[in-house]
Amino acid sequence: MLLKTHRQYPMHSKIINFFTDKNTHQMPGGTHFDDYKSLSTDKKVASLVIPPKLIIPIQQHIGHSAIPLVNIGDHVYKGDLIAKASGKISLNIHASSSGEVVSISQQYIPHYSELAQTCIEITTDGKDEWRNEPSLTPDYMQQPIDEMLNRIHAAGITGLGGASFPTHAKLDSTQVDTLIINAAECEPYITCDDMLMRNCPCEMIGGILILVKILRVKKCLIGIEDNKPEAIHSLQRYLNKINNQCIKVIEIPTLYPSGGERQLIKILTGKSIPGKQLPSAHGIVCHNVYTAATVFKAVAYNQPFVGRIITVTGDAIKTPQNMLVLIGTPIEYIIKQAGGLLTKKSRLIMGGPMMGLLLKNDQLPVIKSTNCILVEKDQLIPSNAIKPCINCGACVDVCPIKLLPNQLHKYAKAAHQTRLNFFNLFDCIECGCCQWVCPSNIPLVQYFRYAKTEIREKNQEKLKSDNARIRHNNRIDRLELEKKERKERHDRKKLGLKKKQETSEC
């Protein structure tokens, strides 16, 4: 478990001309705690042995599900398109390795809904063969912007900062003047972005230069927390090598949740983005550091998104480390490759301990947005340790959105939708700061998630009811119109017959 202590990071020499006091701004709220990142950063990134099977969901993104293109029994190669995007807000899905398609069925995947989704299961052949090996495109930076966007779309790249929004759609922004690269990685334990920046700065910076060209921006700010000195040094050294003045690395204080989109914008630019507005309305677009590296591979090598580095860590893992993992690899296999578990009594989380998704079992697959597999010794707070709220205000002090979590908790328990809307429940980013500092051990985030779900369901039911009423009223109006038209036809016919009869009598 994390300890409620403040971490004092040792001062390190300033390697770049960043200026915490001059170039950054204070974000509201936030909290400190031990980050436990050193568990996985003292080892090199390991390449995972090809798993015997892959379970690849056809929807790993916000938007419409992809459409399967393969059948059971088909042989596929690594990088083959196995499910095609079904619209602009949708993504292509590719085979992560070569093998045979053995199943297209409903299976459970890591998701808050806990519902089954269509997955394509592949039994791998161990060869990891490409049909067409990706190769460097000469002068790839000279490609037209439309071609770059087409390659990004074709590669099936989704935002890797948590929201899983299709990257090509997010790049369709106009009147943007600032690109922000989120390299904060503020959640405890997670270090995959840190290791990427240390080992592959060329890929990351190459991707940023492509994003700069597509968005036509003149300024790019990379926000990175000051607990990553090796990554900062690696990035600045590469930027000095290519002598680029557009991209600036800005070191920011280590404070959770500085990696939130709106929080990072506030720290780097001083701008506060209202909850119902997008950053693009203020001339800003944010992308995750790993997204930039994936964009580079897509544009420069025409390589689809089939694998990524993830952090496998926690106090219940024998050998915490970062691994290069194929999309669709079962979590059970990854844990075995990391030495297995130290104890059977553990809890499994996809993501970090603050905002991660608690998983029911280890049979679920890695998806594109998976950045960490965290296995902690089971030290859940017993139900009798939860006490009534004492209105101490600690949750209010740390909320980065300036909400009133104590009031939201009260109205969430009462299911008072009007008051929840008044206190801006849907502005909550579920960062967990309020829950972390609560002396009464109240699971505030769970209350807020439940309340949001209830409100969405009620709104959906109301929408269905309204639509049904509109259809009913339209039907009544249509029947009345048809009745009126029939009467008018009957009257015209009757009048015609009357005139005809009068004419014959004359």
C-alpha positions in Angstrom: 0.0 0.0 0.0 1.0 3.6 -0.5 2.1 5.5 2.6 0.6 8.9 3.4 3.9 10.6 3.6 5.4 13.5 1.8 8.3 12.6 -0.4 11.3 15.0 -0.5 13.1 14.5 -3.8 16.8 15.1 -3.7 17.9 18.2 -5.6 19.6 17.4 -8.8 21.6 19.7 -11.1 19.5 21.7 -13.6 20.4 20.2 -16.9 18.2 22.4 -19.0 17.1 26.0 -19.1 13.7 25.4 -17.5 12.6 27.6 -14.8 10.2 26.1 -12.4 9.5 29.5 -10.8 9.5 31.6 -14.0 8.0 29.2 -16.6 5.4 27.3 -14.6 2.2 28.2 -12.7 0.6 26.8 -9.6 -2.2 24.3 -10.1 -4.9 24.1 -7.5 -4.9 21.2 -5.0 -2.9 18.1 -5.5 -1.0 15.9 -3.1 2.4 14.2 -2.5 3.1 10.5 -1.7 5.9 8.0 -2.3 5.9 7.0 -5.9 7.7 3.6 -5.8 9.0 4.2 -9.4 12.5 2.9 -8.6 11.1 -0.6 -8.3 11.0 -0.9 -12.1 13.5 1.6 -13.4 16.6 -0.2 -12.2 16.3 -2.7 -15.0 16.4 -2.5 -18.8 13.2 -2.8 -20.7 12.7 -6.6 -21.4 11.2 -8.0 -24.6 8.4 -10.4 -23.6 8.6 -13.9 -25.2 5.8 -14.4 -27.7 2.7 -15.7 -25.8 1.0 -18.9 -27.1 -2.2 -17.0 -27.7 -3.4 -13.4 -28.2 -6.9 -12.1 -27.3 -7.4 -8.9 -29.4 -10.6 -6.9 -28.7 -12.0 -5.1 -31.8 -12.8 -2.0 -29.7 -10.0 -0.6 -27.7 -10.9 3.1 -28.1 -13.6 5.7 -27.6 -16.1 5.6 -30.6 -17.5 2.9 -32.9 -16.3 -0.7 -32.8 -14.1 -2.0 -35.7 -15.6 -4.5 -38.1 -13.8 -8.0 -38.2 -12.2 -8.9 -41.5 -11.0 -12.4 -40.7 -12.6 -15.7 -40.3 -11.9 -18.7 -38.0 -9.1 -20.7 -39.5 -7.4 -17.8 -41.3 -3.6 -17.5 -41.1 -2.5 -14.0 -40.3 0.8 -12.3 -40.2 2.1 -9.7 -37.8 0.6 -6.3 -38.6 -2.2 -7.7 -40.8 -5.5 -5.7 -40.6 -7.9 -8.0 -38.8 -10.7 -5.4 -38.0 -11.4 -2.3 -40.0 -12.4 1.1 -38.5 -16.2 1.8 -39.0 -16.0 5.5 -39.2 -13.9 8.6 -38.4 -14.2 8.0 -34.6 -13.0 4.4 -34.8 -9.7 2.5 -35.2 -8.2 -0.2 -37.2 -7.1 -3.3 -35.3 -4.1 -5.4 -36.4 -2.7 -8.8 -35.6 0.1 -8.4 -33.0 1.9 -11.5 -34.2 1.6 -14.3 -36.8 -0.6 -17.3 -36.3 -4.1 -18.7 -36.8 -7.4 -17.2 -35.9 -9.1 -19.7 -33.7 -12.0 -17.7 -32.3 -14.2 -14.6 -32.8 -16.3 -14.4 -29.8 -17.5 -12.4 -26.8 -14.8 -12.3 -24.1 -14.2 -10.1 -21.1 -11.7 -7.3 -21.4 -10.3 -4.7 -19.0 -13.1 -2.1 -18.8 -15.1 -0.3 -16.1 -18.3 -1.7 -17.6 -17.2 -5.3 -16.8 -19.0 -6.4 -20.0 -17.9 -8.9 -22.6 -16.9 -7.6 -26.0 -16.1 -9.2 -29.4 -12.4 -10.4 -29.4 -10.4 -12.1 -32.1 -8.3 -14.9 -30.6 -5.1 -15.9 -32.4 -2.9 -19.0 -31.6 0.6 -17.8 -32.4 3.1 -19.8 -34.4 6.2 -18.4 -32.6 7.6 -16.9 -35.8 6.4 -13.4 -35.3 6.5 -12.9 -39.1 5.4 -9.7 -40.9 3.7 -9.9 -44.3 5.4 -6.7 -45.2 8.3 -5.8 -42.9 8.1 -2.1 -41.9 10.9 0.0 -43.4 12.0 3.6 -43.1 10.3 5.9 -45.6 13.0 8.2 -47.0 12.3 11.9 -46.4 9.2 11.0 -44.4 8.9 14.6 -43.1 8.3 15.7 -46.7 5.1 13.8 -46.9 1.9 15.8 -47.4 -0.1 16.3 -44.2 -3.0 14.3 -45.5 -0.7 11.3 -46.1 0.6 11.6 -42.6 -2.9 11.6 -41.2 -3.8 8.6 -43.4 -0.9 6.7 -42.0 -1.8 7.5 -38.4 -5.4 6.5 -39.0 -4.3 3.3 -40.8 -1.9 2.4 -38.0 -4.8 2.3 -35.4 -3.2 4.8 -33.0 -5.2 5.8 -30.0 -4.4 8.4 -27.3 -2.2 6.6 -24.7 -2.8 9.1 -21.9 -5.9 7.3 -20.6 -8.9 8.6 -22.7 -8.2 6.3 -25.7 -9.5 8.9 -28.2 -8.5 8.1 -31.8 -5.3 10.2 -32.4 -6.1 11.1 -36.1 -9.4 12.6 -35.1 -7.7 14.7 -32.3 -5.2 16.0 -34.9 -8.1 17.4 -37.0 -7.9 20.7 -35.1 -7.8 24.2 -36.4 -6.5 27.5 -35.0 -4.1 25.7 -32.6 -1.0 27.6 -31.6 0.5 25.4 -28.8 1.2 21.6 -28.6 1.6 20.2 -25.1 3.3 16.8 -24.7 2.3 15.1 -21.5 5.4 13.4 -20.1 4.5 14.0 -16.4 3.6 10.4 -15.6 2.4 11.4 -12.2 0.8 8.2 -11.0 2.9 6.1 -8.5 4.6 2.9 -9.8 4.2 3.7 -13.5 7.5 4.2 -15.4 6.9 3.1 -19.0 6.9 6.7 -20.3 10.1 7.4 -18.3 11.9 4.4 -19.8 10.7 5.4 -23.3 12.2 8.9 -22.9 15.5 7.5 -21.5 16.0 4.9 -24.2 14.2 6.2 -27.3 14.3 10.0 -27.4 14.7 10.0 -31.2 11.3 8.2 -31.6 9.5 10.6 -29.2 11.0 13.8 -30.6 10.5 12.5 -34.2 6.8 12.0 -33.4 6.6 15.4 -31.9 8.0 17.0 -35.0 5.4 15.2 -37.1 2.6 16.4 -34.7 4.0 20.0 -35.0 3.9 19.8 -38.8 0.3 18.4 -38.9 -1.0 20.9 -36.4 1.0 23.8 -37.9 2.0 25.1 -34.4 5.1 27.2 -33.7 5.5 26.1 -30.0 5.6 22.8 -28.3 6.0 22.3 -24.5 7.0 19.0 -23.0 5.9 18.9 -19.4 7.9 16.4 -17.3 8.0 16.0 -13.5 11.3 16.7 -11.8 11.6 13.1 -10.4 12.8 12.0 -13.9 16.3 13.5 -14.2 17.6 10.8 -16.6 14.7 11.3 -19.0 15.0 15.0 -18.9 18.7 14.8 -19.7 18.1 12.3 -22.5 15.5 14.6 -24.2 17.5 17.8 -23.8 20.6 16.1 -25.2 18.8 15.0 -28.3 17.1 18.4 -28.8 20.5 20.0 -28.5 21.8 17.6 -31.1 19.2 18.5 -33.7 19.3 22.2 -32.6 15.5 22.5 -32.5 14.2 25.8 -31.0 10.4 25.0 -31.3 10.4 22.3 -28.7 11.0 23.1 -25.0 11.4 20.7 -22.1 9.9 22.2 -19.0 10.5 20.5 -15.7 7.5 20.8 -13.3 7.3 20.0 -9.6 6.3 16.5 -8.7 2.7 16.8 -7.5 -0.2 14.5 -8.2 -2.2 14.8 -10.5 0.0 17.2 -12.5 -0.4 14.7 -15.4 -4.1 15.5 -15.9 -4.7 17.4 -19.1 -6.2 20.5 -17.7 -3.8 20.5 -14.7 -0.8 20.3 -17.0 -2.2 23.1 -19.2 -2.6 25.2 -16.1 1.0 24.5 -14.9 2.6 25.2 -18.3 0.5 28.1 -19.6 -1.4 29.5 -16.7 -4.7 28.9 -18.6 -7.7 27.4 -16.9 -9.8 25.3 -19.2 -13.5 25.1 -18.1 -14.8 21.6 -17.7 -17.3 21.8 -20.6 -14.8 23.2 -23.1 -12.0 21.5 -25.0 -8.4 22.7 -24.9 -8.5 23.2 -28.6 -11.0 26.0 -28.1 -8.2 27.9 -26.3 -5.6 27.1 -29.0 -4.0 24.1 -27.2 -3.8 20.4 -28.1 -2.3 17.8 -25.7 -0.9 14.5 -26.6 0.8 11.8 -24.5 4.5 11.2 -24.9 4.0 7.6 -25.9 1.4 8.6 -28.5 4.1 10.8 -30.1 6.5 7.8 -30.3 3.8 5.6 -31.9 3.0 8.4 -34.4 6.7 8.4 -35.5 6.6 4.7 -36.2 3.4 5.0 -38.2 4.5 7.9 -40.4 8.2 7.1 -40.7 8.0 3.3 -41.0 4.3 2.8 -41.9 4.1 0.5 -38.8 0.8 -0.3 -37.2 0.3 -0.2 -33.4 0.8 -3.8 -32.3 2.8 -3.6 -29.1 4.1 -1.2 -26.4 6.1 -0.9 -23.2 4.2 -1.5 -20.0 5.3 -1.4 -16.4 4.8 -4.7 -14.4 5.3 -3.8 -10.8 4.0 -3.9 -7.2 5.0 -5.3 -3.9 3.5 -8.7 -4.8 5.5 -9.1 -8.1 8.8 -11.0 -7.8 10.7 -9.0 -10.5 9.2 -5.6 -11.1 10.3 -4.3 -14.5 9.2 -2.7 -17.8 8.4 -5.0 -20.7 7.8 -4.7 -24.4 4.5 -6.5 -24.8 2.2 -7.4 -27.7 -1.3 -6.1 -27.7 -3.7 -8.9 -26.7 -1.2 -10.7 -24.4 -3.0 -12.3 -21.4 -2.0 -10.7 -18.1 -1.4 -14.1 -16.5 1.4 -14.8 -19.0 3.0 -11.4 -18.4 3.0 -12.0 -14.6 4.6 -15.4 -15.1 7.4 -13.8 -17.3 8.0 -11.3 -14.4 8.7 -14.1 -12.0 5.2 -14.7 -10.7 3.6 -13.6 -7.5 5.0 -13.4 -4.0 1.7 -14.1 -2.4 -1.7 -15.4 -3.5 -3.5 -12.7 -1.5 -3.1 -9.8 -3.9 -5.1 -7.4 -5.9 -4.6 -6.8 -9.6 -4.9 -3.3 -11.1 -4.5 -2.1 -14.7 -3.0 1.3 -14.4 -1.8 3.1 -11.2 -3.1 2.8 -7.7 -5.0 6.1 -7.8 -7.0 5.9 -11.1 -6.4 2.3 -12.2 -9.0 -0.3 -12.9 -9.3 -3.1 -10.4 -9.4 -6.4 -12.3 -11.3 -9.5 -11.3 -8.8 -12.0 -12.7 -5.6 -12.3 -14.7 -7.1 -13.9 -17.8 -7.8 -10.5 -19.4 -5.7 -9.2 -22.3 -3.4 -6.2 -22.5 -5.1 -3.5 -24.7 -3.6 -0.4 -26.4 -4.2 1.9 -23.4 -2.6 -0.5 -20.9 0.4 1.2 -19.4 0.8 -0.7 -16.2 0.0 -4.0 -14.5 0.1 -3.4 -10.8 -0.1 -6.3 -8.3 -0.3 -5.2 -4.6 -0.5 -7.3 -1.5 -4.2 -7.3 -0.5 -4.4 -4.7 2.2 -7.9 -3.4 1.6 -9.5 -1.2 4.3 -12.1 -3.2 6.3 -15.6 -1.9 6.1 -15.7 -1.1 9.8 -12.8 1.3 9.3 -15.0 3.6 7.2 -16.3 6.4 9.5 -18.8 9.2 8.9 -17.6 12.4 7.3 -16.3 15.0 9.8 -16.3 17.9 7.3 -12.6 18.5 8.0 -12.2 20.0 4.5 -9.0 18.0 3.6 -10.7 16.8 0.5 -11.5 20.3 -0.6 -7.9 21.4 -0.1 -6.5 18.8 -2.4 -9.1 18.8 -5.2 -7.4 19.9 -8.4 -10.8 21.0 -9.9 -11.8 23.1 -6.9 -14.8 21.0 -6.2 -16.4 20.2 -2.8 -16.1 16.4 -2.5 -17.7 16.5 1.0 -20.9 17.9 -0.5 -20.8 15.7 -3.5 -20.5 12.7 -1.2 -23.5 13.8 0.8 -25.7 14.2 -2.3 -24.4 11.1 -4.0 -25.5 9.1 -1.0 -28.9 10.8 -1.2 -29.1 10.3 -5.0 -29.9 14.0 -5.3 -29.3 14.6 -9.0 -30.1 18.3 -9.0 -27.7 19.1 -6.2 -25.0 16.9 -7.8 -25.3 18.8 -11.0 -25.2 22.1 -9.1 -21.9 21.0 -7.4 -20.5 20.0 -10.9 -20.2 16.2 -10.3 -19.2 15.6 -13.9 -16.2 17.9 -13.7 -14.6 15.4 -11.3 -11.7 13.6 -13.0 -11.7 10.8 -10.4 -8.0 11.3 -9.5 -8.5 10.0 -6.0 -6.8 12.9 -4.1 -9.9 13.4 -1.9 -10.1 9.7 -1.1 -6.4 9.6 -0.4 -6.5 12.3 2.3 -9.9 11.4 3.9 -9.3 10.6 7.6 -12.6 8.7 7.6 -11.5 6.3 4.9 -14.6 7.1 2.8 -14.4 5.6 -0.7 -15.3 8.9 -2.3 -14.3 8.1 -5.9 -16.6 5.0 -5.8 -19.5 7.1 -4.7 -18.9 9.6 -7.5 -18.5 6.9 -10.2 -21.7 5.3 -9.0 -23.6 8.6 -9.0 -22.3 9.4 -12.5 -23.5 6.0 -13.8 -26.9 6.5 -12.2 -27.4 10.0 -13.7 -26.3 8.8 -17.1 -28.7 5.9 -17.0 -31.6 8.2 -15.8 -30.7 10.7 -18.6 -30.6 7.8 -21.1 -34.0 6.6 -19.9 -35.4 10.1 -20.1 -34.0 10.5 -23.6 -35.7 7.2 -24.6 -38.9 8.3 -23.0 -38.8 11.7 -24.8 -38.0 10.1 -28.1 -41.0 7.6 -27.6 -43.3 10.5 -26.8 -42.1 12.4 -29.9 -42.7 9.4 -32.0 -46.2 8.9 -30.5 -47.1 12.6 -31.0 -45.8 12.4 -34.6 -47.9 9.3 -35.2 -51.0 11.0 -33.8 -50.3 14.1 -36.0 -49.8 11.8 -39.0 -53.1 9.9 -38.4 -54.9 13.2 -38.0 -53.4 14.5 -41.2 -54.4 11.3 -43.1 -57.9 11.5 -41.6 -58.2 15.1 -42.8 -56.9 14.2 -46.3 -59.4 11.4 -46.6 -62.2 13.6 -45.6 -61.1 16.3 -48.1 -61.0 13.6 -50.9 -64.4 12.3 -49.8 -65.8 15.8 -49.9 -64.3 16.6 -53.3 -65.6 13.3 -54.7 -69.1 14.0 -53.2 -69.1 17.5 -54.6 -68.1 16.2 -58.0 -70.9 13.7 -58.0 -73.4 16.3 -57.0 -72.3 18.6 -59.9 -72.4 15.7 -62.3 -75.9 14.9 -61.2 -77.1 18.5 -61.5 -75.6 18.6 -65.0 -77.4 15.5 -66.1 -80.7 16.8 -64.8 -80.4 19.9 -66.9 
